[in-house]
Structures are given as structure tokens and as C-alpha cells.
Amino acid sequence: MASFKQLKLFADKELDHCLQTVVRPFTEHVYFPETLVDPLGIEKHHHELQLQNLSISDTLACATCQIQFIDRTEQTIHFKSDWHRFNLKRKLRNQLPFSSEKFEDMEKDISSISGSDSSDDELSESESSLNPSADGSYNTCARNNPKIILTLADGRHLSLYRCILHGKKNFPQESQELIITAQRLPLCTYWCVVMAAGGHFAIALFERDKIIQHKTFHKYIVRAKQGSAQSAHDQKTGGKARSAGANLRRQNMLHLKQKIHELFTTWKNEIQRCLLIFVRAPSFNQQLLFGDKNAPLSASDPRIRSIPFATLRPTFSEIKRVYDQLTKMELYPEDYQFQQVEQEKVSTSQTKLSTTKKAVVESSSSDSEDSEDDLKEDDEIKKKSTKKTVKKQPNLVTTTNDRKILPVEDLSDFNELFTACRLNDIQRFDDLISRLHAIKSIDKSPSVADILNYQTAGSLDTLLHIASERGHLKIIQRLLKEGANPSLSNQRAKYPYNLCKNKETKDVFRLFRHDHPDKYDYALGQIAASISMDELERQRGVERERRRQTKKRRTDKQRSDQERQIREQEEEQQRIAFLALSEAEKRTLAVHVNFETNKRDELHLGRCWQCAKKISDEPFTYFDYKFCSTSCLKAHRTKSKMATA
């Protein structure tokens, strides 16, 4: 296979000539519809169809796939299936839905539900609808491959980044529009590259292969050893951190934003000249550039483009590397085999994806009809596929209980009980149980307990799981009394007791275990030790007393704080009044207080003549003056000397 030649935009004249000879995009990578689409007409047609089909359904059904269900969980699983999503896409294109048999036959003919590249030039209607790389959506192709390949007039091919030709919101409607944009690339000489991440900011303005201006700066806004910015941490926790470091990072964030605004204001004229602006600002850094009303950049600006490859810390050298990477283009000879190289990568990834999807769908739908051997094979396929495609997933443990299937007439009763448990409708629940007892007294197959212990498809939840997770105490009591087994686990290996979210809900199970110690296998259901009503009331009384004492201590502390504040205010007022007195009035007041004290054996020391604080210990004196400290004594003596001088 012949090798390609690498060229540089604005530097190699051969590349300018190649761009002028572009005739069409490479069809194996991009598909452009040739007919114009009237979006208003399509929207009007969809609106008319919705008005015609507008009705309120009283059955469990899917209007898109035109099927009915006997179970609420079965309907939920169907809405997540590939068959339903496929028919939704056909409905948006005003096409008739496929039946399940036709969809399964079609699924066998392709490597993956997600689609695979086809070697034929003409795809059938079914294959093209399942194949995202050839479904007429240029948007899908742009997400799958950051580069586009253009065919030249002499048969050679030119590869370049899509972001140079268009952004995410201005996809070309026709191939001719893309060709014109590519031919004008040599005229787009003014570029801007902006990067912001982790408190680092870098910007540079380029004219062809020269740097006009550039600026980089950094602020400390990322929490040490945490890996996240303080602003992002505040959004999760509500800004609870009040340490000195947190306040410093918040202040630095404001300084960084202000500095960026001032820079863009200073460079306003230069940035307006730029025809392309490439931005790299992950996660919270978006607010630095697009967050405010007077933001430096606007998200609706057609010049804004995302950098389509991984970048390092924003520095001046990284800015130059990004620009050099964006302006590099590859020129391939006419006989270069693109399809074989791309198809190997696509087929490998899609085979993994198809195996995972089929294993999940089969494992969710086989619980009603498949045998135990099929379930084991599906579990093995699912484990192997998830190990290859997913790094870490929650552990889903399949229960070993044999799930019983109810007849259609009993399923309707179960659905009504399901609704009553979810809504905590006790009256409706009691009426349904009474009716079931009356019916089962004649026909005992299956019993009321079998209906209450029925496990829904997929999640394997029972009515007791639903009531326990929502904390419906009276419903739980009635379910346990009527025969709902608390030792049945769901698909996640969770028992009803494990789903209780508060202590009151768990106490219902413990009380029932005390009253009926031999009715269920409580140890298997992981229910805590039993407790009597007297012991529970005693514990609740102790808890109430503890809360009362805590409340009393809090009230006493508030009262003492208020009294202390009142005393401090009174003391401050007296101190201010004492300082306003003259020397003679202070002597008179001191003598008056000393002689009117109730304790004759102790001399009332009064207040300090300088700061007016009460003197608790033996005062510092000179002449008739009394002071609380030597500093006040020295200040008063200095003041007296200055007054006499």
C-alpha cells in the first residue's frame, strides 16, 4: 500500500492547489443527501399525525410497535429494547414499524444493532436505517470520526480535521457547500486558539504560520490532592467549606475570571478579525468563557470550534502544538485502501457492542420462557462481553429463586395491587385482598400468597420490595400478615429489609418477627433481631428523653448567651458613662461607692480611671487615682503631664 504525504496549511503551496481541486467528499466516510428537506412541512405532517392518533389508552400497550403487554415491567423493558428504538426512528421518517419477527431476521443479517460498514454502494432500506455510518446523517459521521477525507480531481484524497470546515451547530446541507468551504481555507488566515483548564489559561492569535499575540497566566483554584476546582466542589456541597484555603481559591477564581474578561476586552478588535476560534475548556472552565451575560465568547458564534483531540496543560508551547496539529493535512494517493483500514477497527468494536447488547436483551427477556441452561449461557456471554467493553459496573447478582408465572387474569390483580402499594392506598389494597380471598376460596390455584410474592420481570421486585423502599408502614404490615415473604431477593440480591430507608420501617419487620417467629425465614431475609412493643416503646422513650435533654441544654445555652449579652451591653454603657465624668466627679463617685458597700470588711475598688473597667484585684494607684493595669497608669500620668504643661 502506498504511503501518504503530510502537508502544512499556509506553508505548502501544493496544499493550496489541492484544496482548489476538491470535487467531492469520500463516500465511504460521509454521506450527503442530494435532495432538499423541508423541515416545516415535516413538522406540520407530524403534528397532524399526532392530532389524529391522540387518545388516552386504558391498556398496557406500545402505540409505536403496535403490541400489548400483560405486565407493567414487561412494558418498561420493551421501551428500552433495540426493537422499540428502531421503530421510533422509522416513525420519525414516516415509515411503517417492523414486526418483531422481521426485526430479528434483519438483526441476523448484520453484525450489530449499532450498524456496520457495508461494501455495497446501494444499501437496502432496513440496513441503512440500522447503520449510523450511512443513514443520511452527517452529524453521526462527524461524531464517529474527527477527520474528513475529500477526493480531488486527479483521484487523490486529502484528509483534514472536520472542525476546520464547520462547527457542531452549522453542519453543511449539501456536499457543494462543504467543497466551497474547503476551497476558501487558504483565505482564512486569522485564527485564535483558547485553552483553559485547572486554573491555567492560554490564548494565542495566529496569522498564517506566525504568532501575532499570546498570553498565559495561572491562578490557584484547584484543591490540593483532590483534583477538582473549588467552584466545582462548592456546587456539589453548597459551599460548606470555610477554610482559609477554600476562601483563597474562591477569590482566585474571581480574579481569574476578571483577568480573562479584561484580556478579551483589550484584544477585542484582534479577536473580531479571527475567522476561526478553537476552544478547549472542559467541565467548569466553560463558565470562564461562556458563563456570564457579558461573557468573552458566545456559544452561538459560528466561529467557535472545539479542539478534536486530547491536549495537555494550557501553556504557550501546548498552544503552538495544537495549532500545528490542526493545520496538518495528509495527502493520499489514488490507490490508497481506506475502507479496509477503517473496517477492521469498526468491525472489532461493533462485534463487542453487538455481543453486549444481545446478551443484555436475552438475559432480560428469557426469565419467562427460557430454560435454566439458556440462562447460564446468557450469563456467561454477558460476563465475557462486559469484561471487554466496560471497565467497572455495579455487581448484578442473579437470584437462584424459581420465578413463577401467573395467569393473565391474576396478572391484572397483581397490577392493581402494585399500583396500590406504590400510592400507599390502604383502602384499595384491603378491598383487593378481600376480593382475592373470596375468589381463591373457590379456585385455589394460584393462592393469594403466590400473587403477593410474584416477582416482576427484569428487576424481580415483589410488592414487599416496593412498599419497603417507599416506607409505607401500614402496607408492609398487611403484606406480611397476608403472606408476603420477606426472604425473596430481587435481581440486585436485595431483600425488602435492605431497602428500608429509615428506622421506623425496619421496626415494622422486627415487630412482626417477634409476634410471628416461625412464619418466615427471617435470617435469610437479613432482618435484624426481633423486638417487642414494650421494648420498642422503652427505646423510643429513651430517645425522646435524650432529644428533650438536648433541646433543654440548647435552650439554656441560648438563654445564658442572651443574659451575657445584656450584661455586656449594660457594662459597656456604664463604662462609657464613667469615662464621660470629670476627675472630681470620679473621686466623689468612688468615695460614695466605697462607703455604701454592704461588705464593710472589703473596700469596693470601683473602676479604672483610664479605661473605666471594673477592678477585680488590688488596683495600681498613684495619689488618689486607681487603675487596672500599669499601662493605664502610665497613659493617665502622661495625659496629666500634657494637661499641666
VEXROFI-302815 format. One line per field, with one value per residue (C-alpha): residue number from 1; residue in one letter; x, z, y. Coordinates in steps of 0.25 Angstrom, whole numbers. Layout:
N
k: (NUM/...) .
r: (A/...) .
x: (X/...) .
z: (Z/...) .
y: (Y/...) .
# end
This chain:
645
k: (1/2/3/4/5/6/7/8/9/10/11/12/13/14/15/16/17/18/19/20/21/22/23/24/25/26/27/28/29/30/31/32/33/34/35/36/37/38/39/40/41/42/43/44/45/46/47/48/49/50/51/52/53/54/55/56/57/58/59/60/61/62/63/64/65/66/67/68/69/70/71/72/73/74/75/76/77/78/79/80/81/82/83/84/85/86/87/88/89/90/91/92/93/94/95/96/97/98/99/100/101/102/103/104/105/106/107/108/109/110/111/112/113/114/115/116/117/118/119/120/121/122/123/124/125/126/127/128/129/130/131/132/133/134/135/136/137/138/139/140/141/142/143/144/145/146/147/148/149/150/151/152/153/154/155/156/157/158/159/160/161/162/163/164/165/166/167/168/169/170/171/172/173/174/175/176/177/178/179/180/181/182/183/184/185/186/187/188/189/190/191/192/193/194/195/196/197/198/199/200/201/202/203/204/205/206/207/208/209/210/211/212/213/214/215/216/217/218/219/220/221/222/223/224/225/226/227/228/229/230/231/232/233/234/235/236/237/238/239/240/241/242/243/244/245/246/247/248/249/250/251/252/253/254/255/256/257/258/259/260/261/262/263/264/265/266/267/268/269/270/271/272/273/274/275/276/277/278/279/280/281/282/283/284/285/286/287/288/289/290/291/292/293/294/295/296/297/298/299/300/301/302/303/304/305/306/307/308/309/310/311/312/313/314/315/316/317/318/319/320/321/322/323/324/325/326/327/328/329/330/331/332/333/334/335/336/337/338/339/340/341/342/343/344/345/346/347/348/349/350/351/352/353/354/355/356/357/358/359/360/361/362/363/364/365/366/367/368/369/370/371/372/373/374/375/376/377/378/379/380/381/382/383/384/385/386/387/388/389/390/391/392/393/394/395/396/397/398/399/400/401/402/403/404/405/406/407/408/409/410/411/412/413/414/415/416/417/418/419/420/421/422/423/424/425/426/427/428/429/430/431/432/433/434/435/436/437/438/439/440/441/442/443/444/445/446/447/448/449/450/451/452/453/454/455/456/457/458/459/460/461/462/463/464/465/466/467/468/469/470/471/472/473/474/475/476/477/478/479/480/481/482/483/484/485/486/487/488/489/490/491/492/493/494/495/496/497/498/499/500/501/502/503/504/505/506/507/508/509/510/511/512/513/514/515/516/517/518/519/520/521/522/523/524/525/526/527/528/529/530/531/532/533/534/535/536/537/538/539/540/541/542/543/544/545/546/547/548/549/550/551/552/553/554/555/556/557/558/559/560/561/562/563/564/565/566/567/568/569/570/571/572/573/574/575/576/577/578/579/580/581/582/583/584/585/586/587/588/589/590/591/592/593/594/595/596/597/598/599/600/601/602/603/604/605/606/607/608/609/610/611/612/613/614/615/616/617/618/619/620/621/622/623/624/625/626/627/628/629/630/631/632/633/634/635/636/637/638/639/640/641/642/643/644/645) .
r: (M/A/S/F/K/Q/L/K/L/F/A/D/K/E/L/D/H/C/L/Q/T/V/V/R/P/F/T/E/H/V/Y/F/P/E/T/L/V/D/P/L/G/I/E/K/H/H/H/E/L/Q/L/Q/N/L/S/I/S/D/T/L/A/C/A/T/C/Q/I/Q/F/I/D/R/T/E/Q/T/I/H/F/K/S/D/W/H/R/F/N/L/K/R/K/L/R/N/Q/L/P/F/S/S/E/K/F/E/D/M/E/K/D/I/S/S/I/S/G/S/D/S/S/D/D/E/L/S/E/S/E/S/S/L/N/P/S/A/D/G/S/Y/N/T/C/A/R/N/N/P/K/I/I/L/T/L/A/D/G/R/H/L/S/L/Y/R/C/I/L/H/G/K/K/N/F/P/Q/E/S/Q/E/L/I/I/T/A/Q/R/L/P/L/C/T/Y/W/C/V/V/M/A/A/G/G/H/F/A/I/A/L/F/E/R/D/K/I/I/Q/H/K/T/F/H/K/Y/I/V/R/A/K/Q/G/S/A/Q/S/A/H/D/Q/K/T/G/G/K/A/R/S/A/G/A/N/L/R/R/Q/N/M/L/H/L/K/Q/K/I/H/E/L/F/T/T/W/K/N/E/I/Q/R/C/L/L/I/F/V/R/A/P/S/F/N/Q/Q/L/L/F/G/D/K/N/A/P/L/S/A/S/D/P/R/I/R/S/I/P/F/A/T/L/R/P/T/F/S/E/I/K/R/V/Y/D/Q/L/T/K/M/E/L/Y/P/E/D/Y/Q/F/Q/Q/V/E/Q/E/K/V/S/T/S/Q/T/K/L/S/T/T/K/K/A/V/V/E/S/S/S/S/D/S/E/D/S/E/D/D/L/K/E/D/D/E/I/K/K/K/S/T/K/K/T/V/K/K/Q/P/N/L/V/T/T/T/N/D/R/K/I/L/P/V/E/D/L/S/D/F/N/E/L/F/T/A/C/R/L/N/D/I/Q/R/F/D/D/L/I/S/R/L/H/A/I/K/S/I/D/K/S/P/S/V/A/D/I/L/N/Y/Q/T/A/G/S/L/D/T/L/L/H/I/A/S/E/R/G/H/L/K/I/I/Q/R/L/L/K/E/G/A/N/P/S/L/S/N/Q/R/A/K/Y/P/Y/N/L/C/K/N/K/E/T/K/D/V/F/R/L/F/R/H/D/H/P/D/K/Y/D/Y/A/L/G/Q/I/A/A/S/I/S/M/D/E/L/E/R/Q/R/G/V/E/R/E/R/R/R/Q/T/K/K/R/R/T/D/K/Q/R/S/D/Q/E/R/Q/I/R/E/Q/E/E/E/Q/Q/R/I/A/F/L/A/L/S/E/A/E/K/R/T/L/A/V/H/V/N/F/E/T/N/K/R/D/E/L/H/L/G/R/C/W/Q/C/A/K/K/I/S/D/E/P/F/T/Y/F/D/Y/K/F/C/S/T/S/C/L/K/A/H/R/T/K/S/K/M/A/T/A) .
x: (0/5/8/2/9/8/6/4/-6/-1/13/12/7/3/-7/-14/-14/-20/-31/-36/-37/-47/-58/-66/-65/-60/-73/-69/-68/-78/-92/-99/-113/-115/-130/-134/-143/-154/-154/-166/-174/-169/-173/-187/-189/-184/-193/-205/-202/-201/-215/-221/-215/-218/-225/-224/-221/-226/-217/-203/-198/-188/-194/-181/-179/-194/-193/-200/-194/-199/-189/-185/-170/-171/-175/-163/-153/-159/-157/-142/-141/-134/-147/-155/-143/-142/-157/-157/-146/-155/-167/-159/-157/-171/-169/-177/-172/-165/-171/-162/-160/-156/-146/-140/-138/-131/-123/-117/-112/-104/-92/-98/-110/-102/-98/-86/-80/-85/-77/-88/-91/-106/-112/-125/-135/-134/-119/-118/-127/-119/-105/-102/-90/-99/-113/-112/-108/-95/-96/-94/-82/-75/-77/-71/-58/-52/-46/-52/-46/-48/-46/-38/-40/-28/-33/-24/-30/-28/-30/-33/-40/-55/-55/-47/-59/-70/-75/-84/-96/-94/-93/-94/-107/-100/-87/-85/-85/-74/-66/-67/-63/-50/-46/-47/-38/-25/-32/-35/-22/-26/-28/-30/-27/-32/-30/-34/-32/-29/-26/-17/-21/-14/-18/-11/-14/-9/-7/-4/8/12/8/3/0/-1/-3/-3/-5/-9/-17/-18/-32/-31/-32/-19/-19/-34/-33/-45/-47/-53/-64/-68/-67/-76/-87/-87/-87/-93/-81/-79/-64/-60/-45/-34/-30/-45/-47/-33/-37/-51/-44/-34/-46/-52/-38/-36/-50/-47/-34/-39/-50/-40/-31/-43/-47/-33/-32/-46/-42/-32/-41/-52/-43/-41/-49/-47/-47/-43/-46/-42/-50/-54/-65/-66/-56/-67/-72/-59/-62/-77/-84/-88/-97/-85/-76/-63/-69/-83/-87/-95/-83/-81/-66/-65/-59/-55/-41/-44/-32/-26/-18/-9/-8/-11/3/9/16/4/-4/7/6/-10/-9/2/-7/-19/-12/-6/-13/-10/-10/-13/-10/-22/-20/-20/-29/-37/-48/-40/-33/-45/-54/-44/-46/-61/-64/-56/-63/-77/-75/-73/-84/-94/-90/-92/-106/-111/-106/-114/-126/-127/-124/-135/-146/-142/-148/-162/-159/-145/-139/-128/-118/-121/-120/-106/-101/-106/-100/-86/-87/-91/-79/-69/-75/-75/-61/-56/-65/-68/-57/-66/-80/-89/-89/-103/-105/-116/-124/-126/-141/-150/-159/-173/-182/-196/-208/-214/-226/-217/-207/-217/-220/-205/-204/-215/-208/-195/-202/-208/-194/-187/-198/-200/-215/-218/-233/-231/-221/-231/-242/-234/-229/-243/-247/-236/-239/-253/-249/-238/-247/-253/-241/-229/-218/-211/-213/-213/-199/-194/-199/-193/-180/-180/-166/-167/-159/-145/-144/-150/-156/-168/-179/-172/-159/-168/-174/-161/-154/-164/-166/-181/-182/-197/-196/-184/-191/-203/-194/-186/-199/-205/-193/-183/-169/-158/-147/-149/-138/-138/-129/-119/-119/-126/-137/-148/-142/-129/-138/-143/-138/-142/-142/-158/-159/-149/-156/-169/-161/-155/-168/-174/-163/-165/-180/-179/-165/-167/-175/-163/-148/-144/-129/-129/-137/-125/-136/-130/-133/-147/-153/-165/-175/-171/-156/-158/-167/-156/-145/-154/-156/-141/-139/-150/-143/-130/-135/-143/-130/-122/-133/-133/-118/-119/-130/-122/-109/-117/-123/-110/-104/-115/-113/-98/-100/-110/-99/-88/-97/-100/-85/-82/-92/-87/-72/-76/-83/-71/-61/-70/-69/-58/-47/-55/-68/-60/-54/-68/-74/-62/-64/-79/-78/-67/-76/-89/-83/-90/-77/-70/-58/-55/-53/-61/-50/-58/-54/-41/-39/-33/-41/-54/-53/-57/-44/-45/-31/-23/-22/-10/-10/-3/-9/-24/-25/-27/-24/-26/-12/1/-1/-14/-6/5/-5/-12/1/5/-8/-8/6/2/-10/-2/9) .
z: (0/-4/8/10/9/20/17/25/23/19/17/6/-8/-12/-2/-6/-20/-15/-8/-21/-28/-18/-25/-14/0/1/0/9/21/18/12/7/3/-11/-9/0/12/16/32/33/24/32/45/40/36/49/56/48/51/66/66/58/68/80/90/105/106/117/114/115/100/91/80/72/71/72/83/96/109/121/131/135/136/122/116/123/117/103/104/106/95/82/74/80/78/63/61/67/57/46/51/51/36/34/31/36/48/47/54/64/54/43/52/57/43/40/52/48/35/41/50/61/64/64/50/42/29/16/4/-5/-11/-10/4/6/14/26/26/24/36/45/40/47/37/25/30/23/36/34/49/53/44/50/64/60/52/55/41/28/14/2/-12/-22/-37/-40/-32/-19/-5/5/20/30/43/41/51/41/31/41/55/63/60/46/38/23/16/3/-2/-10/2/8/-4/-5/10/7/-5/4/15/9/11/26/31/44/55/70/80/94/105/120/130/145/147/135/123/110/97/84/71/58/44/35/41/50/64/66/81/92/107/118/133/145/158/169/169/169/183/186/185/181/166/166/166/178/170/165/180/184/174/180/195/195/198/212/213/220/222/218/206/201/202/195/184/182/182/172/163/163/159/148/142/143/137/125/123/123/113/103/105/101/89/85/71/68/72/63/51/54/45/53/69/75/89/99/113/120/130/140/131/122/131/130/115/113/127/129/121/116/114/106/96/91/89/77/70/57/58/71/69/79/78/74/80/94/100/111/122/115/112/101/96/96/88/77/77/76/64/57/59/53/41/37/26/19/4/0/-14/-22/-19/-4/2/13/14/19/29/35/34/43/54/53/52/64/73/67/69/84/85/78/87/100/95/91/104/112/104/104/119/122/113/116/130/125/115/114/122/132/122/113/125/129/115/114/127/122/109/117/127/116/108/119/123/110/108/122/132/144/146/159/163/158/165/159/169/170/173/162/158/156/144/147/138/131/140/152/146/145/160/163/155/163/176/170/168/182/188/181/184/199/196/208/206/191/196/206/196/186/197/201/187/185/197/192/179/183/193/181/171/180/168/170/184/189/195/181/175/187/185/169/164/153/140/140/154/161/171/180/185/199/192/186/199/207/198/199/214/214/228/228/215/220/232/223/213/224/230/217/213/206/208/213/209/194/188/175/163/171/182/191/201/205/219/212/204/217/217/232/246/246/234/240/253/246/241/255/262/252/255/270/268/257/260/251/239/230/229/235/236/220/219/227/237/250/263/268/278/286/286/301/298/286/294/304/294/288/302/304/290/293/307/300/290/301/309/297/294/308/308/295/301/314/306/297/310/317/304/303/318/316/304/313/324/314/308/322/325/313/315/330/325/314/325/335/324/322/336/341/351/363/359/359/373/378/372/377/391/390/385/396/408/403/400/408/412/422/422/408/400/387/377/367/352/346/344/330/323/332/334/348/356/362/368/376/368/363/370/370/378/379/365/363/351/346/340/339/324/328/340/330/320/331/336/322/320/333/330/316/322/332/322) .
y: (0/14/23/37/51/61/76/88/99/113/107/97/103/89/88/101/95/82/90/97/83/77/70/62/56/42/34/23/32/43/43/56/56/62/65/77/75/84/84/92/82/70/77/80/66/60/70/65/51/53/60/48/38/46/37/32/17/9/-3/-6/-5/2/10/11/-4/-7/-18/-20/-25/-33/-27/-13/-17/-24/-11/-4/-14/-12/3/0/-10/-8/-12/-1/10/5/7/20/25/19/27/40/37/34/19/7/0/-14/-26/-34/-45/-36/-29/-42/-46/-33/-34/-47/-41/-30/-30/-21/-13/-1/-3/-7/-2/-8/-11/-10/4/3/-1/-6/2/-7/-7/7/10/1/7/20/22/22/27/40/47/55/59/44/42/55/49/36/41/55/55/56/51/59/54/62/64/55/44/46/48/59/57/68/71/74/85/94/93/94/94/85/94/98/85/87/83/79/74/86/95/87/87/103/104/95/103/116/110/117/131/128/133/139/128/128/117/118/108/108/96/95/110/111/120/121/129/132/139/133/140/128/122/134/137/151/152/142/142/131/132/123/124/115/110/94/87/80/65/66/68/77/92/99/105/90/86/97/93/79/83/96/104/98/99/111/109/119/111/110/125/127/118/125/139/134/129/143/149/139/142/157/155/148/158/169/162/159/174/179/169/171/177/166/155/160/159/144/135/122/121/108/106/96/98/85/84/96/104/107/118/126/127/126/127/141/151/159/147/148/138/134/119/123/129/121/123/115/101/90/84/70/63/62/73/75/87/100/106/114/102/94/105/104/89/90/100/91/79/86/91/78/70/57/55/40/34/29/15/16/6/14/4/-8/0/6/-6/-14/-4/-3/-17/-21/-10/-13/-28/-25/-16/-25/-37/-28/-23/-37/-43/-32/-33/-48/-48/-39/-46/-60/-61/-65/-75/-79/-91/-91/-96/-84/-74/-80/-78/-64/-60/-66/-57/-45/-47/-48/-36/-27/-30/-26/-13/-8/-5/-4/-7/-10/-24/-30/-43/-53/-59/-74/-74/-80/-69/-73/-69/-64/-66/-54/-51/-52/-42/-32/-33/-32/-19/-13/-17/-12/2/2/-1/10/20/15/14/5/5/0/-11/-16/-17/-24/-34/-37/-39/-49/-57/-58/-63/-72/-79/-85/-86/-88/-88/-80/-75/-61/-63/-66/-53/-45/-52/-51/-45/-35/-38/-32/-26/-38/-28/-32/-24/-24/-18/-7/-3/-5/5/15/14/10/5/0/-6/-14/-19/-24/-31/-38/-43/-47/-56/-47/-54/-44/-55/-53/-45/-37/-36/-28/-38/-28/-33/-24/-21/-16/-5/1/16/19/12/13/4/-6/-7/-12/-24/-26/-25/-35/-45/-44/-47/-58/-64/-77/-71/-67/-70/-56/-60/-62/-48/-42/-36/-31/-37/-37/-27/-26/-14/-11/-11/-2/8/8/11/21/27/28/34/45/48/49/59/66/68/72/83/87/89/97/106/108/112/121/128/129/135/145/149/150/159/168/169/173/183/189/189/196/207/209/209/220/228/227/232/244/248/259/256/262/254/241/244/247/234/225/230/229/214/211/215/209/195/185/177/186/178/179/192/194/196/203/205/209/224/222/211/210/195/189/186/172/171/181/194/201/215/228/239/236/230/215/207/193/192/199/202/210/217/221/226/234/240/244/251/259/264/269/276/283/287) .
# end
